[in-house]
Amino acid sequence: MKTAITLNVNGKEYPLEVKANEILLNVLRDRLGLMGTKYGCGIGECGDCTVLLDGKAILSCQSLAFTADGKKITTIEGLEHNGSLHPLQQAFIDEGAVQCGYCTPGMILSAKALLDTKPDPSDQEIKQAIRGNFCRCTGYTNIIRAIKTASEKIKDQGRKQT
Amino acid sequence: MKKEYSVVGTRIAGLDEKDKVLGNVIFADDFTLPGMLHGKVFRSTKASARIKRLDVSKAQELPGVVCVLSAEDVPNNESVKNVVGQTTEVGLLEAKHQVLARGRVRYWGEAIALVAAESLDIARDALKLIEVEYEELPAVFDPFEAMKPDAPKIHGNNNVIASWKLRKGDVEKGFAQADVVVENTYRTPRQEHAHIEPESGVAWVDDMGVINVRYAAQVIEHYRDIATVLGVPESRVRVIGTLIGGGFGGKEDVTVEVFLALMARKTGRPVKLTFTREEMGYARHKRHPYVLKYKTGATKEGKLVALEAQIVSDAGAYVYLSPWVLIYSTVHSTGPYLIPNVKVDANSVLTNNIMTSAFRGFGGMQVVAAYEAQMDDLAEKLGMDPLELRRKNFLKKGDVTASYQEITSEVWLEKCAQAALDALGQKSKGGKIKKVGRGLACAWQSYGRMTYLHDTSNCWVNLEMDGSAVVRTGIPDLGGGQRESVRAIAAEVLGLNIEEIHVISTDSQVTPLSGTVTATRALYMSGNATKLAAENVKKVITGKASEILSVAPEKLDLKDHTVYVVDDPKKRIPLVDAIKQCYFEGKIPQSLATFRAPFTEPISSDVIKDPVFPDFTFGAQAAEVEVDIETGEVKVLKWATAYDIGQAINVNRVEGQMEGGVAQGLGFGLMEDYLEVDGVPWTWNFHDYIIPTSKDVPDIKSIVLESGSGKGPFGAKGIGEPAISAAGPAAANAVKDAIGVRVTHLPVTAERIFFALR
């Protein structure tokens, strides 16, 4: 049994037929070719597969594709805007928060979900928001600093616009 | 005065990082080819058994299955060699590896058959149709049991596969001089690498008949192993390494590459194989669990006088790199201290547990847990400050170790230890239930491979007509920024911006071989090779420019895209003018350079009596923890890590290694253990194998010290492995300081603390 659904990914609509048991992670990677979202554990522990669903960070390895029908999905490929990096992406580069880069997409998306609802988070709030995104390379210190830097940059940009 | 460089020693936000934040990097599992099949591995569910019957016919008949391979389909099934590191008579050579189990399995998870199918679902279904009948055989899971004469033999006649010794002075006389003696037995965990990216790759046979394997490889030279197993010339196998999502030694031994090549060759179609997280657990080696019995004596003035130790490592069911890991343990077992009388006996023993092999620290790590606990406990008995005791005994430049190697670089242990302790700042306040403690650990760790392996690394650099440069070198990038480092070195020498250097890395048929990214050797070896090659290119340019400018070549240098006279910088020509003239005259500004580490003779006896390593990195870590004495729970409050890394190439990446080392080492010290019960894995995935998260790791203060005395490019030392080794012991010492009781079994978990207090 297949269901016809429409996935809205990074602002683009993809009409698809999916089986009831198809995992969102696999649909994004294998059918839409969006390889930025990663498999890390398959049981919702490591956070590599994090994407945003209507702005909320979710684990795409634990989500059935049909449940995302009609909802807005953001993957790492959707963060760059008109050729310029999202402040989080830039801050991750500048603060040395990227090493192997495998956890980076999920980490940045969890951070984005945080900053979108809480523009000025404390260190504790940042740690809480990324606690489900494992990184084996960095020790997290630079990641937390990058998220802080990005939050300040976003606030500055907001001030300039208003 | 420290030398100033224009690129080297700065914070470099590299080009690779940009691709990583965009999600653009094509990691091993992100790569697909038209008509690609999906592979799966059928594995043993017995730790020790004879395979009475193996029937793959039903799997073969499943629609969509393209091939099922078992041992008889592998041309040279027993050919993946084990490491022969020992020249003495231990049962090493009998312990052969097998690609697919033939007749006998020796650990839970051992590969028996391969399936390639049109989809992953079909491949998975096919595994369920493979029939196997076992006859269970006697097994042994404890290395001490396995050393007994009547123990079941894993291979051949002897489960002890390596024995190394240190002999210096006379320990009996040494202990007779001692005023205090500390004696303890320590245990360290079977740690899982838990790199976030699984082992993965894609293989295909190209239109020249070459077997291509594109995978996450720490060692692209494994193309030789693939060729041997398949019985084809080495020139017909090509390994294309990817940017790696973390390795830590987990992608050092053979993982997916031989399986992939077998399936691609058999089917003639591209095949992908990616391990599941569970498979990463039970099918790939771990860090060796160690038992370390240490007896250390000191005078009341705080001089170490004797060390006697017995070290036993659990090698698991196959040899892999265990003998080498044990050499590291033996050499590093004294710690970075000068001890006049030393007697160390180390053994590595086969069992029916999962095999153990390379993991960041490589045997230099487990011994720190013992020697640094001993130092703290000695200091306590002497009523001496822990740093003061260490200070009285630190090795110095020019000292000779207990393995008879002279230390030829600076030893800044005192500076590192003091800097780390200072960085912790004011001590946090504890309470009646929540006790606060501080721990220090100092360590040494070699960088570069063992010198009797005659290590070399190659690099080819050339300048293009437009003034940009290409660096070709086999160096894999594990995520440590290895590729960015060689880019920075070439930019420094050639006076270019890093954007103008293109690095082609990790392709065994395109890039000159530069050896493994293991043993903290990449910067040391490939960095030196890149520097040599770039300097040769520079000589071609300055030679030509000297003719144009009528100035001796040694008076010229390259900077900001010009060749200029050092004493008269206004006298200059554009770099591209010199390059074009070189090309015009057929003198191509290019160089293929080889860097050779110091070579020594093979170790000639089981007592280590000669230099084994090129050099050592020294450093210290300090931790502050809060322990709840009612529950045993540990909260890490503060952390500082300080290393003399000689010269930073990219400060961001040095700190990255140091901080990552803390987190992974904190896991080793406080949290992680890959559990097996009678050889059956118990910690299958991240829900029960717990690694540090953002909530477990404190804000880490990294202190980068630069003595400039290393053997790497610009005086650099290595940092990849040194960064981890002192972390766990620092945490363990902090717990001891908090609760007053020594937990000798790492990880120091809440449960162990709870029982130690009662």
Contacts between the chains, C-beta under 8 A, distances in Angstrom:
chain1	res1	chain2	res2	distance
A	29	B	30	7.8
A	34	B	23	8.0
A	35	B	23	7.2
A	35	B	26	7.0
A	35	B	27	7.8
A	35	B	30	3.8
A	36	B	22	7.6
A	36	B	23	2.4
A	36	B	24	7.5
A	37	B	23	7.6
A	38	B	27	7.5
A	38	B	29	7.9
A	38	B	196	7.8
A	38	B	197	7.4
A	38	B	245	7.8
A	39	B	29	6.9
A	39	B	198	7.1
A	39	B	274	7.6
A	40	B	196	5.3
A	40	B	197	7.7
A	40	B	198	7.6
A	40	B	277	6.9
A	41	B	277	4.3
A	41	B	685	5.6
A	41	B	686	4.9
A	42	B	276	6.4
A	42	B	277	6.0
A	42	B	685	7.6
A	43	B	277	7.5
A	43	B	685	5.4
A	43	B	686	7.0
A	43	B	687	6.1
A	45	B	685	6.7
A	45	B	686	3.6
A	45	B	687	5.4
A	46	B	196	6.5
A	46	B	277	7.8
A	46	B	686	5.5
A	48	B	196	6.2
A	75	B	23	7.2
A	76	B	21	7.8
A	76	B	22	7.0
A	76	B	23	3.6
A	77	B	22	7.5
A	77	B	23	5.4
A	79	B	22	7.9
A	80	B	22	6.2
A	85	B	18	7.7
A	85	B	21	6.7
A	85	B	22	7.5
A	88	B	21	8.0
A	89	B	21	4.0
A	89	B	22	6.9
A	90	B	21	7.9
A	92	B	17	7.5
A	92	B	21	5.1
A	93	B	13	4.6
A	93	B	17	4.7
A	93	B	18	6.1
A	93	B	21	5.9
A	94	B	13	5.7
A	96	B	11	7.0
A	96	B	13	7.5
A	96	B	652	3.5
A	96	B	653	7.3
A	96	B	655	6.4
A	96	B	656	5.7
A	98	B	17	4.5
A	98	B	20	5.0
A	98	B	21	6.2
A	99	B	246	7.9
A	99	B	479	4.5
A	99	B	480	6.7
A	99	B	481	7.1
A	99	B	653	7.7
A	99	B	656	5.2
A	99	B	660	6.7
A	100	B	20	7.9
A	100	B	195	7.5
A	100	B	196	7.2
A	100	B	197	6.9
A	100	B	243	7.5
A	100	B	244	6.3
A	100	B	245	4.8
A	100	B	246	4.6
A	100	B	478	6.6
A	100	B	479	2.4
A	100	B	480	8.0
A	101	B	16	7.5
A	101	B	17	7.3
A	101	B	19	7.7
A	101	B	20	2.9
A	101	B	21	7.6
A	101	B	25	5.8
A	101	B	243	7.2
A	101	B	245	7.0
A	101	B	479	6.6
A	102	B	27	6.5
A	102	B	195	7.9
A	102	B	196	4.6
A	102	B	197	4.4
A	102	B	245	3.1
A	102	B	246	6.4
A	102	B	479	7.4
A	103	B	196	5.0
A	103	B	245	8.0
A	104	B	20	5.2
A	104	B	21	5.9
A	104	B	23	7.9
A	105	B	23	4.8
A	108	B	21	6.6
A	123	B	699	7.5
A	126	B	694	7.6
A	127	B	694	4.4
A	127	B	695	5.3
A	128	B	695	7.2
A	130	B	694	4.9
A	131	B	693	4.9
A	131	B	694	5.2
A	131	B	695	4.9
A	132	B	693	7.5
A	133	B	694	7.5
A	134	B	194	7.9
A	134	B	196	6.1
A	134	B	686	7.0
A	134	B	691	6.2
A	134	B	693	6.4
A	135	B	196	7.1
A	135	B	663	7.8
A	135	B	694	8.0
A	136	B	193	7.9
A	136	B	194	5.7
A	136	B	195	5.6
A	136	B	196	5.4
A	136	B	246	5.1
A	136	B	248	7.3
A	136	B	660	7.2
A	136	B	663	7.6
A	136	B	664	6.5
A	136	B	691	6.8
A	137	B	246	5.8
A	137	B	479	5.2
A	137	B	480	7.8
A	137	B	656	6.8
A	137	B	660	4.7
A	138	B	656	5.9
A	138	B	659	6.0
A	138	B	660	5.4
A	138	B	663	7.4
A	139	B	659	3.4
A	139	B	660	5.1
A	139	B	661	7.7
A	139	B	662	5.2
A	139	B	663	3.9
A	139	B	697	5.5
A	139	B	700	5.4
A	140	B	659	7.9
A	140	B	663	6.8
A	140	B	693	7.9
A	140	B	694	4.6
A	140	B	697	5.1
A	141	B	659	5.2
A	141	B	697	7.4
A	141	B	699	5.7
A	141	B	700	4.6
A	142	B	655	7.4
A	142	B	656	6.9
A	142	B	659	6.8
A	143	B	694	7.4
A	144	B	694	7.0
A	144	B	699	7.5
